[in-house]
Amino acid sequence: MNRLGRYLMPFAAAAMLAGCGVKESFKDAEVEVGKFHQALDAGDLRTIWQQADPELRQGAQRASLEKVLDAVQRKLGKVKEAKQVGWNANATTGGTFVTLTYQTTFEHGSGVEQFVYRKGDEGKVTLTGYDIQSQDMMLN
């Protein structure tokens, strides 16, 4: 093995391992989106709050988040279909942040939802951000 190869090999191995971790983070976040939608459909907003990342709970007041989620549920209804249309990952010293974007069809309209999850050192994926853009929600 030449001299350059010896120096590049550890970096290539680290990149491959990081890629596997990000892939796993996406899968974990997709599972959490399903749980989020189940809780939303059931009107279990408290569970969404309790399972959210401490960063979200510190940055957003519980009443504000529940008000937004209540409006989504009340105006758009239950989730009928959610199709992932985008994603992004960002690895930082605070964890790996995964952003998933969904085109979601509800009972009474549709919207584009964006979920941000953080995978911490312990491997748990927690919600750090939620946003929805929906004309139907504004009209209902």
Summary of the structure (lengths in Angstrom):
residues: 140
radius of gyration: 18.2
end to end distance: 66.5
largest distance: 66.7
contacts: 398
relative contact order: 0.17
helix: 51%
strand: 33%
